[in-house]
Amino acid sequence: MRPRLKGAQSTVGVFNARPDDPFYQDVLDSADNTLQRRDAYTEVRRYANYILLALGVVALVGWWRSGRRE
């Protein structure tokens, strides 16, 4: 039987890896389990939006210039 946890630790989900799983066992043993900020991917989303905006501008300029060459 698993020991009962108290306080904030009781809400943390525990993942019990199967010991006979050869594919994921090495990865699970060496995995980093530190918590990340909830907004850790905000910067990634912002830069992805900048790239999409730049690609959209390039597409619009290309579309506008292709119509002028007729």
C-alpha positions as CSV (number, residue, x, y, z in Angstrom):
1,M,0.0,0.0,0.0
2,R,1.2,3.5,-0.9
3,P,1.9,5.9,2.0
4,R,-0.6,8.7,2.4
5,L,0.7,12.2,1.5
6,K,-0.3,15.3,3.4
7,G,-0.8,18.9,2.3
8,A,0.0,20.1,-1.2
9,Q,1.8,16.9,-2.1
10,S,-1.5,15.0,-2.0
11,T,-2.8,16.8,-5.2
12,V,0.3,15.9,-7.2
13,G,-0.4,13.1,-9.7
14,V,2.0,10.2,-9.4
15,F,3.0,8.3,-12.5
16,N,4.1,4.7,-11.8
17,A,6.0,3.3,-14.8
18,R,5.7,-0.3,-15.5
19,P,9.0,-2.0,-14.7
20,D,8.7,-4.3,-17.7
21,D,8.4,-1.4,-20.3
22,P,11.7,-1.6,-22.2
23,F,11.0,1.3,-24.5
24,Y,10.3,4.1,-22.1
25,Q,12.0,2.9,-18.9
26,D,15.4,4.6,-19.6
27,V,13.7,7.8,-20.6
28,L,11.4,7.9,-17.6
29,D,14.3,7.2,-15.2
30,S,16.3,10.1,-16.6
31,A,13.4,12.6,-17.1
32,D,13.4,16.0,-15.4
33,N,10.4,16.4,-13.3
34,T,10.8,20.0,-12.1
35,L,7.7,22.2,-12.5
36,Q,7.6,24.9,-15.1
37,R,5.8,28.2,-15.0
38,R,2.3,28.2,-16.4
39,D,3.3,30.9,-18.9
40,A,6.5,29.1,-20.0
41,Y,5.4,29.1,-23.7
42,T,4.1,32.6,-23.9
43,E,7.3,33.8,-25.6
44,V,7.2,30.9,-28.0
45,R,3.7,31.8,-29.1
46,R,4.7,35.5,-29.5
47,Y,7.7,34.6,-31.7
48,A,5.6,32.1,-33.7
49,N,3.0,34.9,-34.3
50,Y,5.8,37.2,-35.5
51,I,7.0,34.6,-38.0
52,L,3.4,34.0,-39.3
53,L,2.9,37.7,-39.7
54,A,6.1,38.1,-41.6
55,L,5.2,35.1,-43.9
56,G,1.8,36.6,-44.4
57,V,3.3,40.0,-45.4
58,V,5.7,38.2,-47.9
59,A,2.7,36.3,-49.4
60,L,0.7,39.5,-49.8
61,V,3.6,41.3,-51.4
62,G,4.1,38.4,-53.8
63,W,0.4,38.2,-54.6
64,W,0.3,42.0,-55.3
65,R,3.4,41.9,-57.5
66,S,2.3,38.9,-59.5
67,G,-0.9,40.8,-60.5
68,R,1.1,43.8,-61.8
69,R,3.2,41.8,-64.3
70,E,0.3,41.0,-66.7
